[in-house]
C-alpha cells in the first residue's frame, strides 16, 4: 500500500483504467466471436461491428495493431470461405 498521496491516486486511476480495458476487451472478443459465427458474409452486421471495434481498440491503445490485423484477416477469411 503506497504512503505518498500521488502514488495512492495513481493506484486508483490504474485500477479504473484496468477495469475499463477489461470490459472493452471482453466486448471486443464477443464481437469477434459473433462475426466468426455469422453466415451472412462480409456484409453482415456482426462482421462490420467487429471490424469497427477492432479499429477503435487499436486507436485507444487497448490492443496492438498487429493483433487487430490478425483478427480482421481471420474474420474476413471466414466470411469468404462460406
Sine and cosine of phi, psi and omega as CSV:
sin_phi,cos_phi,sin_psi,cos_psi,sin_omega,cos_omega
0.00,0.00,0.80,-0.60,-0.02,-1.00
-0.95,0.30,0.51,-0.86,0.03,-1.00
-0.99,-0.17,-0.50,0.87,-0.06,-1.00
-0.98,0.18,0.65,-0.76,-0.08,-1.00
-0.86,0.51,-0.69,0.72,-0.02,-1.00
-0.92,0.39,-0.55,0.83,0.03,-1.00
-0.94,0.35,-0.59,0.81,0.05,-1.00
-0.90,0.44,-0.68,0.73,0.01,-1.00
-0.90,0.43,-0.69,0.72,0.00,-1.00
-0.86,0.50,-0.63,0.77,0.02,-1.00
-0.88,0.47,-0.68,0.74,0.03,-1.00
-0.91,0.42,-0.69,0.73,-0.03,-1.00
-0.91,0.42,-0.69,0.72,0.00,-1.00
-0.90,0.44,-0.62,0.78,0.02,-1.00
-0.89,0.46,-0.71,0.70,0.02,-1.00
-0.89,0.45,-0.70,0.72,-0.02,-1.00
-0.90,0.44,-0.66,0.75,0.01,-1.00
-0.89,0.46,-0.69,0.73,0.02,-1.00
-0.89,0.45,-0.67,0.74,0.01,-1.00
-0.89,0.45,-0.70,0.72,-0.01,-1.00
-0.91,0.41,-0.63,0.78,0.03,-1.00
-0.89,0.46,-0.68,0.73,0.01,-1.00
-0.90,0.43,-0.67,0.74,-0.02,-1.00
-0.92,0.39,-0.66,0.75,0.03,-1.00
-0.90,0.44,-0.62,0.78,0.01,-1.00
-0.89,0.45,-0.72,0.70,0.04,-1.00
-0.89,0.45,-0.60,0.80,0.02,-1.00
-0.90,0.43,-0.72,0.69,0.02,-1.00
-0.89,0.46,-0.63,0.78,0.04,-1.00
-0.89,0.45,-0.68,0.74,0.00,-1.00
-0.90,0.43,-0.64,0.77,0.00,-1.00
-0.91,0.41,-0.68,0.73,0.02,-1.00
-0.88,0.47,-0.67,0.74,0.02,-1.00
-0.89,0.45,-0.62,0.78,0.01,-1.00
-0.92,0.39,-0.60,0.80,0.01,-1.00
-0.94,0.34,-0.48,0.88,-0.01,-1.00
-1.00,0.05,-0.23,0.97,-0.06,-1.00
-0.94,0.35,0.59,-0.81,-0.06,-1.00
-0.97,-0.25,-0.08,1.00,-0.10,-0.99
-0.98,0.19,-0.17,0.99,0.00,-1.00
1.00,0.01,-0.39,-0.92,-0.11,-0.99
-0.92,0.40,-0.48,0.88,-0.07,-1.00
-0.99,0.10,0.07,1.00,-0.03,-1.00
-0.95,0.32,0.44,-0.90,-0.01,-1.00
-0.89,0.46,-0.69,0.73,-0.06,-1.00
-0.90,0.43,-0.60,0.80,0.01,-1.00
-0.91,0.41,-0.74,0.67,0.00,-1.00
-0.88,0.48,-0.67,0.74,0.01,-1.00
-0.90,0.44,-0.68,0.73,-0.02,-1.00
-0.90,0.43,-0.69,0.73,0.01,-1.00
-0.90,0.44,-0.64,0.77,0.03,-1.00
-0.90,0.43,-0.71,0.71,-0.01,-1.00
-0.90,0.44,-0.60,0.80,0.04,-1.00
-0.89,0.45,-0.70,0.71,0.02,-1.00
-0.90,0.44,-0.66,0.75,0.00,-1.00
-0.91,0.41,-0.63,0.77,-0.02,-1.00
-0.93,0.37,-0.52,0.86,0.09,-1.00
-0.93,0.38,-0.70,0.72,-0.04,-1.00
-0.92,0.39,-0.48,0.88,0.05,-1.00
-0.99,0.10,-0.16,0.99,0.03,-1.00
0.99,0.13,0.36,0.93,-0.03,-1.00
-0.99,0.11,-0.62,0.78,0.09,-1.00
-0.78,-0.62,0.31,-0.95,0.00,-1.00
-0.97,0.23,0.48,-0.88,-0.07,-1.00
-0.90,0.43,-0.53,0.85,0.03,-1.00
-0.94,0.34,-0.57,0.82,0.07,-1.00
-0.89,0.45,-0.70,0.71,0.02,-1.00
-0.89,0.45,-0.68,0.74,0.00,-1.00
-0.89,0.46,-0.66,0.75,0.01,-1.00
-0.89,0.45,-0.68,0.74,0.02,-1.00
-0.92,0.39,-0.62,0.78,0.01,-1.00
-0.90,0.44,-0.67,0.74,0.02,-1.00
-0.91,0.42,-0.64,0.76,0.01,-1.00
-0.87,0.49,-0.68,0.73,0.01,-1.00
-0.91,0.42,-0.73,0.68,-0.05,-1.00
-0.92,0.39,-0.61,0.79,0.06,-1.00
-0.90,0.44,-0.65,0.76,0.01,-1.00
-0.90,0.44,-0.62,0.78,0.00,-1.00
-0.92,0.39,-0.68,0.73,-0.05,-1.00
-0.97,0.24,-0.39,0.92,0.00,-1.00
-0.96,0.29,-0.41,0.91,-0.06,-1.00
-0.99,0.12,0.00,0.00,0.00,0.00
